[in-house]
Amino acid sequence: MGIFKIILLQPIFNVLVFLYNTISFHDLGVAIIALTLLLKIIFYPLNRRAIVSQKALQKLQPMIEELKEKHKDDKEKLGAEMMALYKREKINPFSSCLPLLIQLPILIAVYQVFIQGLNGMNLDLLYPGIVNPGSLNHIAFGFFDLSVRSIPLAVLAGLAQYWQTKMLMNKREKRGSMASMMNKQMLYMMPAITIVIGSSFPAGLTLYWFATTLFSAFQQLWMFRGQPKSE
């Protein structure tokens, strides 16, 4: 058995089956949502750091645009001024990416767990203390087949992605600036990509994607509570 399976795939699969056997009453949809929430709680410190850093970078965009305009003919000076700005504001421009890179192997493991679990595989990977359910029932909430694609669920995931991205946008950005145009592109591009990819996956994985995006959006909403809406 490979290291990836031992460290990531097997533990996540066992947690999913445990949740399936216990709190979800053999409802795979409920188990997936519970697993998503559990992972969000575990990675809350990393996610919080990434969100705070991303929001801070958004607020700096007007100043960054001014520096780019001021030093457009001197790339070396521009780089030095931007690094000075980041240092002055105590912001690491790469800190919002690091938590995502750390969680990427987890996402790959979750993907494989759902794909193989929905196909009835990997039940031999269960730990001795986990009851083998024989198979995982694909029907969630009494009517929803998680083993087939679901365009409506993919659209919901896309809408959740739009909400999450919209929340991070800085409304005080200069209109017509490069940052403003890129943010608007991301605002619509990410939900579109989510819908396209989500429509091609089994609904079980799309449900996980929808749930994790929704939980992230609510986390942002809670973190930004009390802040002026113009920020």
C-alpha positions in Angstrom: 0.0 0.0 0.0 1.4 3.4 -1.0 2.2 6.2 1.5 -0.6 8.3 0.0 -3.2 5.7 0.8 -1.9 5.0 4.3 -1.6 8.7 5.4 -4.5 10.3 3.6 -6.9 8.1 1.6 -7.4 5.3 4.2 -8.1 7.6 7.2 -10.5 9.8 5.2 -12.3 6.7 3.9 -12.6 5.2 7.4 -14.0 8.5 8.8 -16.6 8.6 6.0 -17.7 5.1 6.6 -17.8 5.7 10.4 -20.0 8.8 9.8 -22.1 6.7 7.4 -22.6 4.0 10.1 -23.3 6.3 13.0 -24.6 9.9 12.8 -25.9 9.7 9.2 -28.0 6.5 9.7 -26.6 5.1 6.5 -27.3 8.2 4.5 -24.2 8.9 2.3 -25.3 12.5 1.6 -25.4 13.3 5.3 -22.1 11.5 5.8 -20.5 13.6 3.1 -21.8 16.8 4.5 -20.6 15.8 8.0 -17.1 14.9 6.6 -16.9 18.2 4.8 -17.8 20.1 8.0 -15.2 18.0 10.0 -12.5 18.8 7.5 -13.4 22.5 7.5 -13.1 22.5 11.3 -9.7 20.8 11.2 -8.3 23.2 8.6 -10.0 26.3 10.1 -6.7 27.9 11.2 -5.2 27.5 7.7 -8.4 28.6 5.9 -8.7 31.7 8.2 -5.2 32.7 7.5 -5.7 32.4 3.8 -9.0 34.4 3.8 -7.5 37.2 6.0 -4.5 37.4 3.7 -6.6 37.4 0.5 -8.9 40.1 1.9 -5.9 42.2 3.0 -4.3 41.9 -0.5 -7.6 43.1 -2.0 -7.5 46.2 0.1 -4.0 46.9 -1.1 -4.9 46.7 -4.7 -5.5 50.5 -5.2 -2.0 51.2 -3.8 -0.5 48.5 -5.9 -2.1 49.9 -9.0 -0.6 53.4 -8.1 2.8 51.9 -7.7 2.5 50.1 -11.1 1.5 53.3 -12.8 4.3 55.3 -11.0 7.1 52.8 -11.8 5.8 51.3 -15.0 9.1 52.0 -16.7 11.3 50.7 -13.9 10.5 47.1 -13.0 13.3 46.8 -10.4 12.0 49.9 -8.6 8.4 48.6 -8.8 9.5 45.3 -7.2 11.3 47.1 -4.4 8.4 49.4 -3.7 5.9 46.6 -3.6 8.0 44.5 -1.2 8.3 47.6 1.0 4.5 48.0 0.9 3.9 44.4 1.9 6.5 44.7 4.7 4.9 48.0 5.9 1.4 46.4 5.9 2.8 43.2 7.4 1.3 41.1 4.6 2.9 38.0 2.9 1.6 37.9 -0.7 2.1 34.2 -0.8 0.4 33.4 2.5 -3.0 33.0 0.9 -1.7 30.3 -1.5 0.2 28.2 1.0 -2.8 26.8 2.9 -4.4 25.8 -0.4 -1.2 24.0 -1.5 -1.1 22.2 1.9 -4.7 21.1 1.4 -4.3 20.0 -2.2 -3.3 16.4 -1.3 -6.3 16.2 1.0 -8.6 17.3 -1.9 -7.1 14.6 -4.1 -7.6 12.0 -1.4 -11.3 13.1 -0.9 -11.8 12.8 -4.6 -10.5 9.3 -4.7 -12.5 8.3 -1.6 -15.7 9.4 -3.2 -15.0 8.0 -6.6 -13.9 4.6 -5.3 -16.4 4.6 -2.5 -19.3 5.3 -4.8 -18.1 2.4 -6.9 -18.2 0.0 -3.9 -14.4 -0.2 -3.7 -11.9 0.1 -0.9 -14.1 -1.5 1.8 -11.1 -3.8 2.5 -9.2 -0.6 3.7 -11.4 -0.3 6.8 -9.7 -0.4 10.1 -10.6 -3.3 12.5 -12.7 -1.0 14.7 -14.9 0.3 11.8 -18.0 -1.8 11.0 -18.1 -2.9 7.4 -21.5 -1.8 6.0 -21.1 -4.2 3.0 -21.8 -1.3 0.6 -22.5 2.4 0.6 -26.0 3.3 -0.5 -25.9 5.8 -3.3 -29.3 7.2 -2.6 -29.1 10.2 -0.4 -31.9 12.0 1.5 -34.2 9.2 0.2 -34.3 10.3 -3.4 -30.9 11.7 -4.7 -28.6 9.4 -6.5 -25.0 10.4 -5.7 -23.4 8.0 -8.2 -24.6 9.9 -11.3 -24.0 13.4 -12.5 -26.3 16.3 -11.3 -26.4 19.5 -13.2 -28.7 21.3 -10.7 -26.3 20.5 -7.9 -23.4 21.7 -10.0 -25.3 25.0 -10.6 -25.8 25.3 -6.8 -22.0 24.8 -6.3 -21.4 27.5 -8.9 -23.7 29.9 -7.2 -22.0 29.2 -3.8 -18.6 29.9 -5.5 -20.0 33.2 -6.9 -21.1 34.2 -3.4 -17.8 33.3 -1.8 -15.8 35.2 -4.5 -18.1 38.2 -4.4 -17.6 38.5 -0.7 -13.8 38.9 -1.1 -14.0 41.6 -3.7 -13.0 45.1 -2.8 -15.7 47.6 -3.9 -13.3 50.5 -3.6 -11.1 49.3 -6.4 -10.5 51.7 -9.2 -12.8 50.9 -12.1 -11.0 50.0 -15.3 -7.8 49.0 -13.4 -6.1 45.7 -14.2 -6.9 44.4 -10.7 -10.6 45.3 -11.1 -10.8 43.6 -14.5 -9.1 40.4 -13.2 -11.3 40.2 -10.2 -14.4 40.6 -12.3 -13.2 37.8 -14.6 -12.6 35.6 -11.6 -16.0 36.4 -10.2 -17.7 34.8 -13.2 -15.0 32.4 -14.4 -14.7 30.4 -11.2 -18.4 29.7 -10.9 -18.5 28.7 -14.6 -15.6 26.4 -14.1 -17.3 24.9 -11.0 -20.5 24.2 -12.9 -18.6 22.6 -15.9 -16.4 20.4 -13.7 -19.2 19.7 -11.2 -21.5 18.5 -14.0 -18.9 15.9 -15.1 -18.4 14.4 -11.6 -20.7 12.0 -9.7 -23.1 14.0 -7.6 -21.4 12.7 -4.4 -18.2 14.6 -5.2 -20.2 17.6 -6.4 -22.1 17.6 -3.1 -18.8 17.7 -1.3 -17.7 20.6 -3.5 -20.9 22.5 -2.9 -20.8 21.9 0.9 -17.2 22.9 1.3 -17.7 26.1 -0.8 -20.9 27.0 1.2 -19.1 26.4 4.5 -16.2 28.6 3.3 -18.6 31.3 2.4 -20.3 31.2 5.8 -16.9 31.3 7.4 -16.0 34.4 5.5 -19.4 35.9 6.4 -18.7 35.3 10.1 -15.1 36.6 9.9 -16.1 39.8 8.1 -19.1 40.5 10.3 -19.2 44.1 11.5 -17.0 45.4 8.7 -18.2 48.2 6.4 -19.7 46.8 3.2 -17.6 49.1 1.2 -14.4 47.4 2.3 
